[in-house]
Amino acid sequence: MDLATLIFFVLAGLLIISSLLVVFLRDVVHCALALVAALLIIAIFFVSLHAPMVGILQIMVYAGAVMVLFLFVIMFLNPTVLERPRALWWSAAGILVLLLGGLLVPLFFNNEPPGDPVASTELFGSPEMLAKSLFGDFVLPFEIASVLLLVAIVGAVVLAKRERSAP
Amino acid sequence: MMPLNYYLILSAVVFAIGVLGVLIRRNLIVVLMSVELMLNAVNLTFIAFSRYLGSMVGQVAVFFVMAVAAAEAVVGLAIIISVFRQRQSLDPQDMQILKW
């Protein structure tokens, strides 16, 4: 087992552990911290898969902006009520998820997947390449995404605005 | 270099954990966090395929998934805030006005 394999398995184990912590910790703030850890590990995977630009975006957008938003909402609402566990529901959900995982995992052994990565040039995954595809072939979806973000901003402001009672 | 299968199985496992979180948690904020976890598992699949097929399209797809996920988080959290104002609870079981 060489070093890359070892690092992959260590990171994969940490990713699965932190994902489980997101689901099973009781305190919401602890869940958010575990989610930050999982997002950072996924960013490390992105960088190791020759996608450094996407990895940096992952850290900035997810671990930065989105998680700060989550923490703000947690502080704002201060949800101290503990959830009541339901044994029946938990076991049903567990069986369902095991079925889903059992369906997903063998799919990947079915066909002959590309075992060897395509020999990548130095430029693969660089910001230049990403920008060339983004502003070349995908310029229309890019503009639609900007409209979507504008709609999301306006919608969030309207939804979260406190309604004034009639004077 | 790792085989592609390892990345796919890892992201399938993380996706299943996210589904579990959506199903069993009774706190809307944690449910939203589990959705983010599922989206990230799919992103990992995209990036792995992009690397192993030598195409940039996967990375562009991840870019768009991130934009949509950010919008989804913003609107979802705004909905959670207004629901909490209405009924002082974050339990999805309490949201049953539309229930027949």
Interface residues (C-beta under 8 A of the other chain):
Chain A: A4 T5 F8 A12 L15 I16 S19 L20 V22 V23 V28 C31 A32 L35 A38 L39 I42 F45 F46 L49 H50 A51 M53 V54 L57 Q58 V61 Y62 A65 V66 L69 F70 V73 I74 F76 L77 P79 V81 E83 R84 W89 W90 A93 G94 L96 V97 L98 L100 G101 L104 V105 F108 F109 P113 P114 G115 D116 P117 V118 A119 S120 F124 G125 M129 L130 K132 S133 L134 D137 F138 P141 F142 A145 L148 L149 V151 A152 I153 G155 A156 V157 L159 A160 R162
Chain B: M1 M2 P3 L4 N5 Y6 Y7 L8 I9 L10 A12 V13 V14 F15 A16 I17 G18 V19 L20 G21 L23 I24 R25 R26 N27 I29 V30 L32 M33 S34 E36 L37 N40 N43 L44 I47 A48 S50 R51 Y52 L53 G54 M56 V57 Q59 V60 V62 F63 F64 M66 A67 V68 A69 A70 A71 E72 A73 V74 V75 L77 A78 I79 I80 I81 S82 F84 R85 S89 L90 D91
